[in-house]
């Protein structure tokens, strides 16, 4: 299992250090989806429509999120979010999240999707995603290194000669996924867009070195097999998350892992999937003050 904290280890020295590398199973075993840390969380919310900025780092203090104008982070664009959705109590060494609103809240952490209800309070550790309503997804991490990624196809490989695992090199700053040959990961599937996903390394701030991913496709992408990504919004990449794209028998799912802090690897497993399907209707939540 990967350890948290410290400077970590450099990526394996193979292939082109500036690009993605095709890897063997032996090298892939150095990566893990499991990171633990008891330090206070840092948050990332990215939405070009609301903030006119690529990466919006939440303050390292307590804050609230919701549609009402008296929240610290006001999300007026999404009607499926409550007026006051969640409160994050950030203190030295810990972060506690309390669900305030009646809109659905879901948590992805430790490779598990969990539904939460109004009044629930949970400690956030390691790294994960908090989904508020149907569209807003907050990413959070504790001070662990997640600079070097393993992108692995775990479902949907049906073409001959195709690679199934790639790692980021030491100088890799961005890479693309899609049907067009210019992408670093090329997928010859008709239901995959020419340019489908864009990965980009964060270059400044508390989350420097971490990665974001954005859906730039016409067909859509699902996080953790369930959550539809909002087009061109950058989401924080956290170990253990999956990205699914394509239709029916052409669907492909990627599992994202990170280089273990000690270079010895650990678990590389997909999230558990216990949540019911999301309803297709999007409701506005006005019942909470």
PEFEN-V406913 format. One record per pair of residues at least 12 apart in sequence whose ideal C-beta (glycine too) atoms are under 7 Angstrom apart, sorted by the first residue. I is the first residue (numbers start at 1). J is the second residue. D is the distance in Angstrom with one decimal. If there is no record, write none. Layout:
# PEFEN-V406913
i=I j=J d=D
i=I j=J d=D
This chain:
# PEFEN-V406913
i=1 j=32 d=6.5
i=1 j=34 d=5.1
i=1 j=266 d=4.0
i=1 j=267 d=6.1
i=2 j=32 d=3.8
i=2 j=34 d=5.8
i=2 j=35 d=5.2
i=2 j=260 d=3.8
i=2 j=261 d=5.4
i=2 j=266 d=4.5
i=3 j=261 d=4.3
i=3 j=262 d=5.4
i=4 j=35 d=5.4
i=4 j=36 d=5.5
i=4 j=37 d=3.7
i=4 j=142 d=6.9
i=4 j=144 d=4.3
i=4 j=261 d=6.5
i=5 j=37 d=6.5
i=5 j=144 d=6.4
i=6 j=261 d=5.7
i=8 j=145 d=3.9
i=8 j=259 d=6.9
i=8 j=261 d=4.9
i=9 j=259 d=6.7
i=9 j=262 d=6.9
i=9 j=263 d=4.1
i=10 j=170 d=6.2
i=11 j=148 d=4.2
i=11 j=167 d=6.2
i=11 j=168 d=6.8
i=11 j=169 d=6.3
i=11 j=170 d=5.6
i=11 j=259 d=6.0
i=12 j=27 d=5.1
i=12 j=30 d=6.6
i=14 j=27 d=6.9
i=15 j=169 d=6.7
i=16 j=169 d=6.1
i=17 j=169 d=4.0
i=17 j=170 d=4.6
i=17 j=171 d=5.4
i=18 j=169 d=5.7
i=18 j=171 d=4.5
i=18 j=172 d=6.3
i=19 j=169 d=5.8
i=19 j=172 d=6.1
i=19 j=184 d=6.2
i=20 j=166 d=4.2
i=20 j=167 d=6.8
i=20 j=168 d=6.3
i=20 j=172 d=6.5
i=20 j=175 d=5.4
i=20 j=184 d=4.7
i=20 j=185 d=6.8
i=21 j=166 d=6.4
i=21 j=167 d=5.0
i=21 j=169 d=5.9
i=22 j=163 d=4.9
i=22 j=166 d=6.3
i=23 j=165 d=4.9
i=23 j=166 d=6.8
i=23 j=167 d=5.1
i=27 j=167 d=6.9
i=28 j=150 d=5.9
i=28 j=152 d=6.8
i=28 j=165 d=5.4
i=29 j=265 d=4.5
i=30 j=259 d=6.2
i=30 j=260 d=5.9
i=30 j=263 d=5.6
i=30 j=265 d=4.6
i=31 j=150 d=4.0
i=31 j=257 d=3.9
i=31 j=258 d=6.2
i=31 j=259 d=5.5
i=31 j=260 d=6.4
i=31 j=265 d=6.2
i=31 j=268 d=6.2
i=32 j=239 d=6.7
i=32 j=257 d=5.9
i=32 j=258 d=6.6
i=32 j=260 d=4.7
i=32 j=265 d=5.7
i=32 j=266 d=3.4
i=32 j=267 d=5.8
i=32 j=268 d=6.2
i=33 j=111 d=5.8
i=33 j=239 d=4.7
i=33 j=240 d=3.7
i=33 j=257 d=5.1
i=33 j=267 d=5.9
i=33 j=268 d=5.4
i=33 j=269 d=6.0
i=34 j=266 d=5.4
i=34 j=267 d=4.8
i=35 j=126 d=5.2
i=35 j=127 d=6.1
i=35 j=144 d=5.2
i=35 j=239 d=5.7
i=35 j=258 d=7.0
i=36 j=125 d=6.8
i=36 j=126 d=5.4
i=37 j=125 d=6.2
i=37 j=126 d=5.5
i=37 j=142 d=3.9
i=37 j=143 d=6.9
i=37 j=144 d=5.2
i=38 j=93 d=6.6
i=38 j=125 d=6.2
i=39 j=93 d=6.3
i=39 j=142 d=4.3
i=39 j=143 d=5.1
i=40 j=90 d=5.7
i=40 j=91 d=6.7
i=40 j=92 d=6.3
i=40 j=93 d=5.7
i=40 j=94 d=5.9
i=40 j=95 d=5.3
i=40 j=142 d=6.8
i=41 j=90 d=6.9
i=41 j=95 d=4.1
i=41 j=124 d=4.9
i=41 j=140 d=4.3
i=41 j=141 d=6.5
i=41 j=142 d=5.4
i=42 j=57 d=6.8
i=42 j=140 d=6.7
i=42 j=141 d=5.5
i=42 j=206 d=4.8
i=42 j=207 d=6.0
i=43 j=57 d=6.8
i=43 j=58 d=3.5
i=43 j=138 d=5.8
i=43 j=139 d=7.0
i=43 j=140 d=5.0
i=44 j=57 d=6.1
i=44 j=139 d=4.5
i=44 j=207 d=5.7
i=44 j=236 d=4.5
i=45 j=58 d=6.6
i=45 j=73 d=6.6
i=45 j=138 d=5.4
i=46 j=212 d=6.4
i=46 j=233 d=5.8
i=46 j=234 d=3.7
i=46 j=235 d=6.8
i=47 j=233 d=5.3
i=48 j=232 d=6.3
i=48 j=233 d=6.8
i=49 j=77 d=5.7
i=50 j=75 d=6.5
i=50 j=77 d=5.7
i=54 j=234 d=6.1
i=55 j=202 d=6.0
i=55 j=205 d=6.7
i=55 j=234 d=6.8
i=57 j=205 d=5.2
i=57 j=206 d=5.9
i=57 j=207 d=6.4
i=58 j=73 d=6.8
i=60 j=90 d=5.9
i=61 j=90 d=5.5
i=62 j=87 d=7.0
i=62 j=88 d=6.3
i=62 j=89 d=4.8
i=62 j=90 d=5.7
i=63 j=88 d=5.5
i=64 j=84 d=5.8
i=64 j=87 d=4.8
i=65 j=85 d=5.1
i=65 j=86 d=5.2
i=65 j=132 d=6.5
i=66 j=81 d=6.2
i=66 j=82 d=5.6
i=66 j=83 d=5.1
i=66 j=84 d=4.2
i=66 j=85 d=4.4
i=66 j=101 d=6.4
i=67 j=81 d=5.3
i=67 j=82 d=6.9
i=67 j=83 d=5.1
i=68 j=83 d=4.0
i=68 j=84 d=6.0
i=71 j=84 d=6.4
i=75 j=136 d=5.5
i=78 j=133 d=5.5
i=78 j=135 d=4.5
i=78 j=136 d=5.4
i=79 j=282 d=6.5
i=79 j=284 d=4.2
i=80 j=103 d=5.9
i=80 j=133 d=3.4
i=80 j=134 d=4.2
i=80 j=135 d=6.5
i=80 j=282 d=4.9
i=80 j=283 d=6.2
i=80 j=285 d=6.8
i=81 j=103 d=5.5
i=81 j=132 d=5.3
i=81 j=133 d=4.0
i=81 j=136 d=5.8
i=81 j=285 d=6.8
i=82 j=100 d=7.0
i=82 j=101 d=2.4
i=82 j=102 d=5.9
i=82 j=103 d=4.2
i=82 j=285 d=4.5
i=82 j=288 d=5.0
i=83 j=101 d=6.8
i=83 j=288 d=5.6
i=83 j=289 d=6.7
i=84 j=100 d=4.5
i=84 j=101 d=5.6
i=84 j=288 d=6.1
i=85 j=100 d=6.3
i=85 j=101 d=4.4
i=85 j=103 d=6.1
i=85 j=105 d=6.8
i=85 j=132 d=4.7
i=86 j=98 d=6.7
i=86 j=99 d=5.7
i=86 j=100 d=6.1
i=86 j=105 d=6.3
i=86 j=130 d=6.9
i=86 j=132 d=6.3
i=87 j=100 d=5.7
i=94 j=123 d=6.5
i=95 j=124 d=4.6
i=96 j=121 d=6.1
i=96 j=123 d=5.7
i=97 j=121 d=7.0
i=97 j=122 d=5.5
i=97 j=124 d=5.5
i=97 j=130 d=6.9
i=98 j=121 d=4.6
i=99 j=116 d=5.0
i=99 j=117 d=6.5
i=99 j=118 d=5.3
i=99 j=119 d=6.5
i=99 j=120 d=4.7
i=100 j=118 d=6.7
i=100 j=288 d=6.9
i=101 j=118 d=6.3
i=101 j=285 d=6.3
i=101 j=288 d=4.9
i=102 j=118 d=5.4
i=102 j=285 d=5.7
i=102 j=287 d=5.6
i=102 j=288 d=5.5
i=103 j=132 d=6.7
i=103 j=133 d=4.8
i=103 j=285 d=4.3
i=104 j=133 d=6.7
i=105 j=130 d=6.9
i=105 j=131 d=6.9
i=105 j=132 d=5.7
i=106 j=131 d=4.4
i=106 j=275 d=6.8
i=107 j=122 d=6.8
i=107 j=128 d=6.4
i=107 j=130 d=5.7
i=108 j=128 d=5.3
i=108 j=129 d=4.3
i=108 j=224 d=5.4
i=108 j=241 d=6.8
i=108 j=271 d=6.6
i=109 j=126 d=6.5
i=109 j=128 d=3.5
i=110 j=126 d=6.7
i=111 j=240 d=4.3
i=111 j=269 d=5.9
i=111 j=270 d=6.9
i=111 j=271 d=4.5
i=111 j=272 d=6.5
i=112 j=271 d=6.2
i=112 j=272 d=5.0
i=113 j=224 d=5.8
i=113 j=226 d=6.8
i=113 j=271 d=5.9
i=113 j=272 d=6.8
i=113 j=273 d=6.5
i=113 j=274 d=6.5
i=113 j=275 d=5.0
i=115 j=275 d=6.0
i=124 j=140 d=5.6
i=125 j=142 d=6.4
i=126 j=142 d=6.1
i=127 j=140 d=6.7
i=127 j=141 d=4.3
i=127 j=142 d=6.8
i=127 j=238 d=4.2
i=127 j=239 d=6.4
i=128 j=140 d=6.0
i=128 j=238 d=5.9
i=129 j=238 d=6.3
i=129 j=241 d=6.9
i=131 j=227 d=5.7
i=134 j=278 d=7.0
i=134 j=282 d=5.3
i=135 j=230 d=5.4
i=137 j=227 d=6.7
i=137 j=235 d=5.8
i=139 j=235 d=6.3
i=139 j=236 d=2.6
i=139 j=238 d=6.3
i=141 j=207 d=6.7
i=141 j=210 d=6.5
i=141 j=238 d=6.8
i=145 j=209 d=6.5
i=145 j=261 d=6.5
i=146 j=210 d=5.3
i=146 j=239 d=6.5
i=146 j=258 d=4.5
i=147 j=209 d=4.3
i=148 j=167 d=6.7
i=148 j=168 d=5.5
i=148 j=258 d=6.6
i=148 j=259 d=4.0
i=149 j=167 d=6.8
i=149 j=168 d=4.9
i=149 j=211 d=6.1
i=149 j=237 d=6.8
i=149 j=256 d=6.1
i=149 j=258 d=6.0
i=150 j=165 d=6.5
i=150 j=167 d=5.2
i=150 j=257 d=4.2
i=151 j=166 d=4.9
i=151 j=185 d=6.8
i=151 j=254 d=5.5
i=151 j=256 d=6.3
i=152 j=164 d=6.6
i=152 j=165 d=4.8
i=152 j=254 d=6.5
i=152 j=255 d=4.9
i=152 j=257 d=6.7
i=153 j=252 d=6.1
i=153 j=254 d=6.0
i=154 j=253 d=5.6
i=154 j=255 d=4.5
i=154 j=270 d=6.1
i=155 j=253 d=4.0
i=156 j=246 d=6.8
i=156 j=251 d=5.0
i=156 j=252 d=3.8
i=156 j=253 d=5.8
i=159 j=188 d=5.7
i=166 j=185 d=6.1
i=173 j=201 d=4.9
i=174 j=198 d=6.9
i=174 j=199 d=6.1
i=174 j=200 d=4.5
i=174 j=201 d=6.6
i=175 j=199 d=5.2
i=176 j=195 d=6.1
i=176 j=197 d=6.8
i=176 j=198 d=5.5
i=177 j=196 d=5.2
i=177 j=197 d=4.0
i=178 j=192 d=6.3
i=178 j=193 d=5.7
i=178 j=194 d=5.3
i=178 j=195 d=4.4
i=178 j=196 d=4.1
i=179 j=192 d=4.9
i=179 j=193 d=6.5
i=179 j=194 d=5.0
i=180 j=194 d=4.2
i=180 j=195 d=6.1
i=183 j=195 d=6.7
i=187 j=252 d=6.2
i=189 j=246 d=5.4
i=189 j=250 d=4.6
i=189 j=252 d=6.6
i=190 j=250 d=6.6
i=191 j=219 d=6.0
i=191 j=246 d=4.4
i=191 j=247 d=4.1
i=191 j=250 d=4.5
i=192 j=245 d=6.0
i=192 j=246 d=5.4
i=193 j=217 d=3.6
i=193 j=218 d=5.1
i=193 j=219 d=5.6
i=195 j=216 d=5.3
i=196 j=216 d=6.8
i=196 j=217 d=4.2
i=196 j=245 d=5.8
i=197 j=213 d=5.9
i=197 j=215 d=6.3
i=197 j=216 d=7.0
i=197 j=221 d=6.5
i=197 j=243 d=6.7
i=198 j=214 d=4.9
i=198 j=216 d=5.4
i=199 j=211 d=5.7
i=199 j=213 d=5.1
i=200 j=212 d=5.4
i=210 j=236 d=6.6
i=210 j=237 d=6.9
i=211 j=237 d=4.0
i=212 j=234 d=3.9
i=212 j=235 d=6.2
i=212 j=236 d=6.0
i=212 j=237 d=6.3
i=213 j=235 d=5.6
i=213 j=237 d=5.3
i=213 j=243 d=6.9
i=214 j=232 d=5.6
i=214 j=233 d=6.4
i=214 j=234 d=4.8
i=215 j=229 d=4.2
i=215 j=231 d=5.4
i=216 j=232 d=6.1
i=217 j=245 d=6.8
i=219 j=245 d=6.8
i=221 j=243 d=5.7
i=221 j=244 d=6.8
i=221 j=245 d=4.8
i=222 j=244 d=4.5
i=223 j=235 d=6.8
i=223 j=241 d=6.2
i=223 j=243 d=6.5
i=224 j=241 d=6.1
i=224 j=242 d=5.7
i=224 j=271 d=5.4
i=225 j=242 d=5.9
i=225 j=244 d=5.2
i=225 j=253 d=6.9
i=225 j=273 d=6.1
i=226 j=275 d=6.2
i=226 j=278 d=6.5
i=237 j=256 d=5.8
i=239 j=256 d=6.4
i=239 j=257 d=5.7
i=239 j=258 d=4.5
i=240 j=271 d=6.0
i=241 j=256 d=5.2
i=242 j=254 d=6.4
i=242 j=255 d=5.4
i=242 j=270 d=6.0
i=242 j=271 d=6.4
i=255 j=270 d=5.7
